[in-house]
Amino acid sequence: MALFDENVTITPAPRRRMGRSTVAGVWALAVALVVLLVITFLPTAYVIQQPGPVYNTLGTVQSTDGSEVPLISISGAETYPTAGALDLLTVQVVGNRERTPSWFELASAWFDPSRAVLPIDSIFPIGQSTDQRNQESAAMMVDSQKEATAAALTELGYTITADLTVHSIVDGSAAAGVLEEGDVILSANGQKVTDAMTLRQIVNAGDGAPVSLDIERNGVAQTVSVTPKQADSNGEQVWLIGVTLVNDYVFPIDVTIQLNNVGGPSAGMMFALGIIDTLTPGELNGGQNVAGTGTITADGTVGPIGGIQQKLWGAKGAGAQWFLAPASNCDEVVGHVPPGLRVFSVATLSDSMKVLQTISSGGDLDALPTCTATSTTS
């Protein structure tokens, strides 16, 4: 039996030709894959803002040597046990001018309610390097700790004195060559200033006009003039003189706040509440898990912050039931509160304490201000 026959020719079946629509589909898919591959490596003009670490101001943190230390420690006054949490929230920025997120990362963040896609210029101003931004952010954190301490001790009846001092000057800014590090700002356009917020308000009220500053330099009083420059800050056009200011306070007791690798001023209110809870008997929060955010000045005014929607989700992830939000951020809160989190609107340190005391005593929470669609901002 022959397994094959050399005289037999086997003709293969003719190959079926692809239709035009199939060919077009294959080419479209190939082009799409090439485009996706290309845009993966193309630079973008955006960064991603997302929830960052959460810190309990009543708890401990890791120091630079790796040991656990109290986030807030106080000497020179009697302190009391605390319980529960007074959490401060942070946000993380994914990307910078050296390395922006890919289009795939941006697309993923776009559909995530806990993250936000922002223009890179709103986070990293043109002309400001990442190192400069980090230095400015660190200086604001130091200033917020001082303001928080001043606000807390003032609330408790202590007497506080302060000087508003130039901490650093941005290269090429309006203040460069006019002001110097260490200058003490006494007044602006004849109005006494004791905090950075007041000075910013005076500068912006002038709408670009020169600002007359009375200062003290090396113990000698003098007057200088600075012409502000307009810049973008979180999507808003503002007038800046280009300095970082800190309040040098004289405190009657020693308050140390230990928090590494976190910058910005938005933890001020929670620092102040943590200090007050540590210096007063009982549990200010009733032992509950309360989170919050907001800048603060020595007179107890709570100011707006950035990234509040991401901080709401950070609080939710940390297990908080209650959230203290600056009244001036209410328009960003409405419609973005994660389920299971209850938000209260606060404009002052006293407002925040009232909320905590109501939570602690089991009082009428419905009587407290909250963020609604008709909330006003300042």
Secondary structure as UniProt FT lines:
FT   TURN            6..7
FT   HELIX           20..41
FT   STRAND          46..56
FT   TURN            57..58
FT   STRAND          60..62
FT   TURN            64..65
FT   STRAND          68..70
FT   STRAND          72..75
FT   STRAND          85..94
FT   HELIX           103..110
FT   TURN            113..114
FT   STRAND          116..119
FT   HELIX           120..123
FT   TURN            126..127
FT   HELIX           130..155
FT   TURN            156..157
FT   STRAND          161..169
FT   TURN            171..172
FT   TURN            174..175
FT   TURN            177..178
FT   TURN            181..182
FT   STRAND          184..188
FT   TURN            189..190
FT   STRAND          191..192
FT   HELIX           196..205
FT   TURN            206..208
FT   STRAND          211..217
FT   TURN            218..219
FT   STRAND          220..226
FT   STRAND          229..233
FT   TURN            234..235
FT   STRAND          236..240
FT   STRAND          243..250
FT   STRAND          254..257
FT   TURN            266..267
FT   HELIX           268..279
FT   TURN            284..287
FT   STRAND          289..292
FT   STRAND          295..296
FT   TURN            298..299
FT   STRAND          301..303
FT   HELIX           308..317
FT   TURN            318..319
FT   STRAND          322..326
FT   HELIX           327..329
FT   HELIX           330..333
FT   TURN            334..335
FT   TURN            339..340
FT   STRAND          342..346
FT   HELIX           349..361
FT   HELIX           365..367
FT   TURN            373..374
//
